[in-house]
Amino acid sequence: MNWDAIGAIAEMLGTVAVLVTLVYLAFQIKQSNTHMQSATAQSQADNQVRWMADLAKDPKLFDLYRTGLKDDEALSKEDRGRFDLIVWQLVIIVDAQYQKYKMGAIRNEQLEVISNSVMPILGTPGGMAAYKRQRHMLSAAFRTTLDELMESSR
């Protein structure tokens, strides 16, 4: 066998090895993205469940929350501040997920689920008022997105 043939075979084997490596890396990246999206979705669920559990385990806090959603003007100044913090916690949870969406860590469908869970709260008279009192603390992009969602859900 001549050296040119051996060199051609070695070059072909090298090309095949590079292609196999690229296919393997593509599979690993896809698997990593799937794992990251799954972990992000679980994190979101955990955060919202923790938020709801905090409300559920404290009857006074839950009563404050329900009253605030209906008519936050019926609350004292101190209770309105507490109500704002309850709503703000939820907005911060959603903001974190929105930022993950912008970075590509979660899919559009997951962002939709998140939006659908927060809009009934922000769509109440008290929820809307609490949001409006605090919206200036959000990034312009997220504030615009929430404003559009609230407008479209009316």
Buried (B, 14 or more C-beta within 10 A) or exposed (E): EEEEEEEEEEEEEEEEEEEEEEEEEEEEEEEEEEEBBEEBBEBBBEBBEEBEEBBEEEEEBBEBBEBBBEEBEEBEEEBBEBBBEBBBBBBBBBBBBBBBBBEEBBBEEBBEBBBEBBBEBBBBEBBBBBBEBBBEEBEEEBBEBBBEBBEEEE
